[in-house]
Amino acid sequence: MTEREAVENLAHAIGYGRVMQICMELWRADLARIGCEGAELTLGPCAAMMVPCRHPVTDANGHCKVCCGVGRVTKWVAENVK
């Protein structure tokens, strides 16, 4: 079985979101043990709950302070953060 197949099987068994949530929690704990808190990948709302970020670009890499370059934010953020 390939790594991809193993992850797919697990995701089908417990849910893709739960797999990602557990991985994030494990990564955070591993990083905390070596003093690198906050370096783990984090997850946010699913794409269906997001809207395009229309905030201005604020750095040379094309990122804004609101979406950090992801290009999408929640509707509430789009409407309430200036």
C-alpha positions in Angstrom: 0.0 0.0 0.0 1.3 3.4 -0.9 1.4 6.4 1.5 -1.4 8.0 -0.5 -3.6 4.9 -0.3 -3.0 4.7 3.5 -4.0 8.3 4.0 -7.0 7.9 1.7 -8.2 4.8 3.6 -7.8 6.6 6.9 -9.6 9.7 5.6 -12.5 7.5 4.3 -12.7 5.8 7.7 -12.6 8.9 10.0 -13.1 11.8 7.7 -10.7 14.1 5.8 -11.2 17.0 8.1 -10.5 14.8 11.2 -7.3 13.5 9.6 -6.1 17.1 9.0 -7.2 18.2 12.5 -5.3 15.4 14.1 -2.2 16.0 11.9 -2.2 19.7 12.9 -2.5 18.8 16.6 0.3 16.2 16.4 2.5 18.7 14.4 1.9 21.4 17.0 2.9 19.0 19.9 6.0 17.9 18.1 7.1 21.5 17.4 6.4 22.5 21.1 8.7 19.8 22.2 11.6 21.4 20.3 10.6 25.0 21.1 9.1 26.0 17.7 5.5 26.7 18.7 3.4 28.2 16.0 5.3 26.8 13.0 2.7 24.1 12.2 0.3 24.2 9.3 -3.1 25.4 10.3 -6.6 24.7 8.9 -9.5 27.1 8.4 -13.0 27.1 7.0 -13.8 25.0 4.0 -13.7 26.8 0.6 -17.5 26.9 0.3 -17.6 29.3 3.3 -15.0 31.7 1.9 -15.2 34.7 -0.4 -12.4 36.4 -2.4 -10.3 38.7 -0.3 -10.5 42.3 -1.7 -8.2 43.9 0.8 -5.2 45.8 -0.6 -1.8 44.1 -1.2 0.5 45.3 1.6 3.9 43.7 0.8 6.2 43.0 -2.1 5.1 39.3 -2.3 1.5 40.2 -3.1 0.2 39.4 0.4 -2.2 41.4 2.4 -2.4 41.5 6.2 -5.9 40.0 6.2 -5.6 36.9 4.1 -1.8 36.5 4.2 -1.8 35.9 0.4 -4.3 33.0 0.4 -6.8 35.2 -1.5 -9.9 34.1 0.4 -11.5 35.1 3.7 -14.8 34.4 5.5 -17.7 36.6 4.5 -17.6 38.2 8.0 -14.0 39.2 7.6 -14.6 40.6 4.1 -17.4 42.8 5.4 -15.9 43.8 8.8 -12.2 44.2 8.4 -11.0 47.3 6.6 
